[in-house]
Amino acid sequence: MGKSTDLQTVGAALYFLPVRTRVPLKFGSETLTEVTCARARVTVEDRKGQRVSGWGETPLSVQWVWPGTAPYEYRHESLKKFCVQLAELWSCYRKPSHPIEIGHEFQTEILPGLLKGFNHSNRRRKDEGPAFAGMPWLAALLCCSPFDLAVHDAYGKLAARPVYETYTSDFMNRDLAAYLQPAARSAASFRGKYPADFFTAKPPQRLVAWHLVGGLDPLDATDPKGDKQQDGYPALLGEWIKRDGLTCLKIKLRGNDEPWDYERIVRVGKIGAANAVNWLSVDFNCTVTDPEYVNRILDRLRDHQPQIYGMILYVEQPFPYELDQFPIDVHSVSARKPLFLDESAHDWTRVRQGRDLGWTGVALKTCKTQTGALLSGCWGRAHGMGLMVQDLTNPMLAQIPHVQLAANFPTIMGVETNAMQFYPAASSAEARIHPGLYQRREGTVDLSTLKGSGFGYRLDEISRELPAPAVEFEG
């Protein structure tokens, strides 16, 4: 029969918001200097005929989601074209359901075929440059995420509740056993369980904030450009730590230059230790193929820099994205430090696969869809895995579901949030309503201004003028 709160989608609009970085951010072998944020508005209707619109936003981070040799602009335009195709499909989902049911069916029944058709029709001719290998599944999830987020937001508005109060048996038609399967020989069960059963009992209003130390960031005045940044923001790592009261630093590494990676960790660790930083994480950029590369660095730190080794809370995704192509046994790494899946964790089935290979934690991201993040988080918690919420350098509206995910799941430590480092001005309109979300003070971000139904954006109070929609479909 379903619930009276079940919804169907009856319209969608898509907006593209370009953003430039104040300083470059390195992703693997590429460097990000600009990004387009995809903002979606999805109109929904409940069984009583009541209509509302929800909103979602995701930065289309080309270098992260689609690494490769094809020209940047080609990949960038492909992501935008795929978003346009998605907008039409998201405007007319006519099966009244809960957002998790809709999101799950869309990702399992609709998105794979759409991606296959898009890649077939979007192939480059040989004379047009580098061969087109096809848009990856992770990129398809990224493009899907603003629409999925918007449906969750709209559902909360229809139910007149914050969205995290709608992930219970009162609103969902099916329990988690309809979506998730426990690992073999596991005591975990999803029968009679709903996402809210895996949430933090009392979500905090403040979260510890992780600062990203990019591979190109100057650490002190001896680094190139370390004494020349004059835009009113901190330039050097120590300045950031002091201004924002930081206690947690995530270090971007190369993954293919062992001496550089080791020295980078030591330099950052020493600056952090001298400035009351408590924790470090290390991100090897998915470029490592032999666990011994990571093990040697960790063991050398343990033996020669024990304080810095002790500060490392977890290691993030050293190995390539695709677990099917690179089923690397990583037990030796996770025996040393907690090891978290990020780019590989497309959905809960990949989390299960990673757990079998020795991964002990999963990094959740709303840019892989709100639906997918919730299901992966529940699967991970049920199997005793650590959770973290990692940033995609989320500005504007994208920041709000991002931090709410971290507040509602018990993460290993707070939330990574770095848009205020790389494009702080981009969120000026949102920051006037939610100042604590777009600046870090005393090492935290403040969620206390989020109020009302859905994601609590308070969108009617945010004075942001949107461009004309790239495409709009109304039922």
C-alpha positions in Angstrom: 0.0 0.0 0.0 2.8 2.4 0.8 2.8 5.5 3.0 0.8 8.6 2.6 4.1 10.5 2.5 5.4 8.6 -0.5 6.3 10.9 -3.4 6.8 10.9 -7.1 8.8 13.4 -9.1 7.0 15.8 -11.5 9.7 18.2 -12.5 13.4 19.1 -12.4 15.7 22.0 -13.2 19.5 22.0 -13.5 21.8 25.0 -12.9 25.6 25.2 -13.5 27.5 27.5 -11.1 31.2 28.0 -12.1 33.8 28.5 -9.3 37.5 29.3 -9.4 40.0 28.3 -6.7 42.1 30.9 -4.9 45.0 28.5 -4.8 45.4 25.2 -6.9 44.5 21.9 -5.4 46.4 18.8 -6.7 44.5 15.6 -7.4 46.9 12.7 -8.3 48.7 13.8 -11.5 46.3 16.7 -12.2 45.6 20.1 -10.6 42.2 21.7 -9.9 41.9 25.4 -10.5 38.2 25.6 -11.3 35.0 23.6 -10.8 31.4 23.7 -12.0 28.8 23.1 -9.3 25.7 21.3 -10.5 22.6 22.5 -8.5 19.4 20.6 -9.0 15.8 21.5 -8.1 13.4 18.5 -8.2 9.6 19.0 -7.8 7.8 16.2 -6.1 4.1 15.3 -5.4 2.8 13.1 -2.6 -0.3 10.9 -2.7 -2.6 13.8 -1.7 -1.4 15.9 -4.6 0.7 18.3 -2.5 3.8 19.6 -4.4 7.1 21.0 -3.1 10.6 21.4 -4.5 13.8 20.2 -3.0 17.4 21.2 -3.8 20.7 19.4 -4.1 24.2 20.5 -5.2 27.5 18.8 -6.0 30.8 20.1 -7.4 31.6 18.3 -10.7 35.2 17.6 -9.6 36.5 16.3 -12.9 40.1 15.4 -11.8 38.8 13.4 -8.8 35.9 11.6 -10.4 37.4 10.9 -13.9 41.3 10.8 -13.9 42.9 10.2 -17.2 44.6 11.6 -20.3 41.5 12.8 -22.1 41.4 16.6 -22.3 40.0 18.2 -19.2 37.4 20.3 -21.1 36.2 17.1 -22.8 35.6 15.4 -19.5 34.1 18.5 -18.0 31.6 19.0 -20.8 30.7 15.3 -20.7 29.8 15.5 -17.1 27.6 18.5 -17.8 25.9 16.7 -20.7 25.2 13.6 -18.5 23.7 15.9 -15.8 21.3 17.3 -18.5 20.2 13.8 -19.4 19.7 12.9 -15.8 17.5 15.9 -15.2 14.9 14.7 -17.7 14.8 11.2 -16.1 14.6 12.6 -12.5 11.7 14.9 -13.5 9.3 12.0 -14.2 9.8 9.1 -11.7 6.2 8.1 -11.3 6.4 5.3 -8.7 5.3 6.8 -5.3 8.0 5.8 -2.8 10.4 6.9 -0.1 13.6 8.7 -1.4 15.8 5.7 -0.4 13.6 3.4 -2.5 13.7 5.8 -5.4 17.4 6.4 -5.1 18.2 2.8 -4.9 16.1 1.8 -7.9 17.5 4.7 -9.9 21.1 3.6 -9.2 20.5 -0.1 -9.8 17.9 -0.1 -12.6 18.2 3.2 -14.5 21.6 4.7 -14.1 23.7 1.7 -15.5 21.8 1.7 -18.8 21.9 5.4 -19.1 25.7 5.4 -18.6 26.2 2.6 -21.1 24.2 4.5 -23.7 25.9 7.8 -23.0 29.4 6.2 -23.4 28.4 4.6 -26.6 27.0 7.8 -28.2 29.8 10.0 -26.7 32.8 8.1 -28.1 35.5 10.2 -29.6 36.8 9.6 -33.1 40.4 8.5 -33.3 41.4 11.8 -35.1 40.0 13.9 -32.2 42.9 13.2 -29.8 43.3 10.8 -26.8 41.1 7.7 -26.9 37.9 8.0 -24.9 37.7 5.2 -22.4 34.2 6.0 -21.2 32.9 7.9 -18.3 33.5 5.9 -15.1 30.7 4.7 -12.8 32.0 7.1 -10.1 31.4 10.0 -12.4 27.8 8.8 -13.1 27.1 8.7 -9.4 28.6 12.2 -9.0 26.2 13.6 -11.7 23.3 11.7 -10.1 23.9 13.0 -6.6 22.4 16.5 -6.8 19.1 15.1 -8.0 19.1 12.4 -5.3 19.9 15.0 -2.7 17.1 17.2 -3.9 14.5 14.3 -3.6 15.6 13.7 0.0 15.3 17.4 0.7 11.8 17.6 -0.8 10.6 14.5 1.1 11.6 16.2 4.4 9.6 19.2 3.3 6.5 17.2 2.5 6.9 15.4 5.9 7.5 18.7 7.6 10.6 17.2 9.3 14.3 17.4 9.2 15.3 14.8 6.6 17.2 12.6 9.1 14.0 12.0 11.0 12.5 10.4 8.0 14.8 7.4 7.8 12.6 5.2 10.1 9.8 2.7 9.9 7.3 5.5 10.2 8.2 6.7 6.7 10.1 3.9 4.9 8.1 1.1 3.3 10.8 -1.5 3.5 13.6 -2.2 6.1 17.3 -2.3 5.2 17.1 -6.0 4.4 15.5 -5.0 1.1 18.7 -3.2 0.1 21.6 -4.7 2.1 23.0 -8.2 2.6 25.4 -9.0 5.5 28.8 -10.4 4.9 29.2 -14.1 4.8 29.8 -15.6 8.3 28.8 -12.3 9.9 26.4 -11.9 12.8 25.0 -8.7 11.3 21.4 -8.5 10.3 19.3 -5.8 8.6 15.9 -7.4 9.2 13.7 -4.9 11.0 16.4 -2.3 10.9 16.3 1.2 9.4 19.0 3.8 8.8 18.0 5.7 12.0 19.0 2.6 14.0 22.7 3.3 12.9 22.7 7.0 13.5 24.2 8.9 16.4 21.6 9.2 19.2 22.1 12.9 19.7 23.8 14.6 16.6 26.3 17.2 17.7 25.9 20.9 16.8 29.6 21.3 16.4 32.0 19.0 14.5 35.8 18.8 14.6 37.1 20.1 11.3 39.9 18.5 9.2 42.1 20.8 7.2 43.5 19.6 3.9 47.2 20.1 3.3 47.4 19.9 -0.5 50.5 18.7 -2.3 51.1 22.2 -3.6 50.4 24.1 -0.4 53.4 26.0 1.1 54.2 24.8 4.6 56.6 27.6 5.6 58.4 30.6 4.1 61.1 28.3 2.6 58.5 26.9 0.1 57.9 28.6 -3.3 55.2 31.3 -3.0 55.3 30.8 0.8 55.9 34.4 1.4 53.9 35.9 -1.5 50.2 35.0 -0.8 48.5 38.4 -0.2 44.7 37.9 -0.5 43.8 38.2 3.1 43.7 34.5 3.8 46.5 32.5 5.6 49.2 31.3 3.3 51.3 29.0 5.4 50.2 25.9 7.4 51.0 27.4 10.8 48.9 30.4 10.0 45.9 28.3 9.1 46.3 26.3 12.3 46.5 29.4 14.5 43.7 31.3 12.7 41.2 28.4 12.7 42.3 26.6 15.9 42.9 23.4 13.9 43.6 20.1 15.6 43.3 17.7 12.6 45.3 17.8 9.3 44.8 15.6 6.3 48.0 15.3 4.2 47.8 14.8 0.5 50.7 12.7 -0.8 52.0 11.6 -4.2 51.9 7.8 -3.8 54.7 7.3 -6.3 57.6 9.2 -4.6 58.5 7.5 -1.3 61.2 10.0 -0.1 58.9 13.0 -0.9 55.9 11.4 0.8 57.9 10.5 3.9 59.4 14.0 4.2 56.0 15.6 3.6 54.5 13.7 6.5 57.4 14.6 8.8 57.3 18.3 7.8 53.6 18.6 8.3 53.7 16.5 11.5 56.4 18.7 13.1 54.5 21.9 12.2 51.3 20.4 13.6 52.9 19.1 16.8 54.4 22.5 17.4 51.0 24.1 17.1 48.9 21.7 19.3 47.5 19.6 16.4 46.3 16.2 17.7 45.7 14.1 14.7 46.9 13.5 11.1 45.5 11.4 8.3 47.5 10.5 5.1 46.0 10.3 1.6 48.2 8.6 -1.0 46.0 9.7 -3.9 45.1 6.1 -5.1 48.4 5.8 -6.9 50.0 3.0 -4.8 49.9 -0.6 -6.2 52.1 -2.4 -3.6 51.1 -2.3 0.1 54.8 -2.4 1.0 55.1 1.2 -0.2 52.8 2.3 2.5 54.2 -0.1 5.1 57.7 1.1 4.6 56.7 4.7 5.2 54.6 3.8 8.3 57.4 1.6 9.7 60.0 4.3 9.2 57.8 6.8 11.0 57.2 4.4 13.8 60.9 3.8 14.3 62.2 7.4 13.7 59.3 9.7 14.3 57.2 8.0 16.9 55.2 11.1 17.9 54.2 11.7 14.3 53.4 8.0 13.8 51.2 8.2 16.9 49.3 11.2 15.5 48.2 9.3 12.4 44.6 8.4 13.0 44.0 6.6 9.7 45.3 6.0 6.2 43.0 6.9 3.2 42.7 5.0 -0.1 46.4 4.4 -1.2 45.3 2.0 -3.9 43.6 2.3 -7.3 39.8 3.0 -7.5 38.6 -0.2 -9.0 38.7 -3.2 -6.6 37.7 -5.6 -9.4 40.9 -4.7 -11.4 43.1 -4.3 -8.3 41.9 -6.8 -5.6 44.9 -6.0 -3.5 45.2 -7.8 -0.1 45.7 -4.8 2.3 45.7 -6.6 5.7 49.4 -5.7 6.3 48.5 -2.0 6.0 45.4 -2.1 8.2 47.4 -4.1 10.8 49.4 -0.9 11.3 46.8 1.8 11.0 43.0 1.9 10.2 42.6 1.9 6.4 39.7 3.7 4.9 38.1 3.1 1.5 37.1 6.3 -0.4 37.1 6.4 -4.2 36.6 2.6 -4.2 33.5 2.8 -2.0 30.9 3.3 -4.8 28.3 1.5 -2.8 27.8 -1.0 0.0 28.8 -4.0 -2.2 32.2 -2.5 -2.8 32.5 -1.8 1.0 31.8 -5.5 1.5 34.5 -6.4 -1.1 37.0 -4.0 0.5 36.3 -5.5 4.0 37.2 -9.0 2.6 40.5 -7.5 1.3 41.4 -6.0 4.7 40.1 -2.5 4.7 38.8 -1.5 8.1 36.9 1.7 7.4 34.8 3.6 4.8 34.8 7.2 3.9 31.3 8.4 3.1 30.6 11.2 0.6 27.3 12.8 -0.4 28.7 13.2 -3.9 28.1 9.5 -4.4 24.4 10.2 -3.6 22.7 10.6 -0.2 21.0 7.3 -0.7 24.3 5.5 -1.3 26.1 7.2 1.6 23.3 6.1 4.0 23.3 2.5 2.8 27.1 2.3 2.9 27.2 3.9 6.3 24.7 1.4 7.7 26.5 -1.6 6.2 29.8 -0.4 7.6 28.5 0.2 11.1 26.7 -3.2 11.2 30.1 -4.8 10.4 32.1 -2.8 12.9 33.9 -0.7 10.3 35.1 2.8 11.1 33.3 5.7 9.4 34.6 9.0 8.1 32.9 11.7 6.0 35.3 13.1 3.4 35.1 16.4 1.6 34.9 17.0 -2.2 35.8 20.7 -1.4 32.0 21.4 -1.0 31.0 25.0 -1.3 27.5 26.7 -1.2 24.6 24.3 -0.7 26.8 21.2 -1.1 28.4 21.9 2.3 25.1 21.4 4.2 24.2 17.7 3.5 27.9 17.0 3.7 28.2 18.1 7.4 24.8 16.7 8.3 26.0 13.3 7.2 29.0 13.6 9.5 26.8 14.8 12.4 24.3 11.9 12.1 26.8 9.0 11.7 29.4 8.4 14.4 32.6 9.2 12.5 36.1 8.4 13.6 36.7 12.1 14.1 34.5 15.0 12.9 34.4 15.9 9.2 36.8 17.0 6.5 35.9 20.5 5.3 38.2 22.5 3.0 36.1 24.7 0.7 37.1 27.7 2.9 40.7 27.0 1.9 40.3 26.8 -1.8 37.3 29.0 -2.7 36.0 30.8 0.4 34.3 33.6 -1.6 32.1 31.2 -3.5 29.9 30.6 -0.4 29.5 34.2 0.7 25.7 34.2 0.2 25.2 31.0 2.2 27.8 32.2 4.9 25.6 35.2 5.8 22.9 32.7 7.0 25.2 29.9 8.2 28.5 31.6 9.2 29.6 28.6 11.3 29.5 26.2 8.3 31.7 28.3 6.0 34.5 29.1 8.5 36.3 27.0 11.0 36.7 28.4 14.5 38.3 26.6 17.5 38.9 23.8 15.1 35.2 23.1 14.5 32.3 23.9 12.2 28.9 24.9 13.7 25.7 23.4 12.5 23.4 25.2 14.9 21.9 27.5 12.2 20.4 24.6 10.2 16.7 24.7 10.9 13.4 23.6 9.5 12.4 20.7 7.2 14.5 18.9 4.7 18.2 19.7 4.9 17.4 22.9 6.7 19.0 25.0 4.0 16.8 28.1 4.8 17.0 28.8 1.1 14.5 31.6 1.1 16.9 33.6 3.4 19.9 33.1 1.1 20.4 35.9 -1.4 22.0 34.0 -4.2 21.0 34.9 -7.8 21.1 31.8 -9.9 21.8 31.7 -13.6 19.2 30.6 -16.1 18.6 26.9 -15.9 20.7 24.8 -18.2 17.6 22.7 -18.7 14.1 22.5 -17.0 11.4 19.9 -17.1 8.1 20.5 -15.4 5.3 17.9 -15.3 
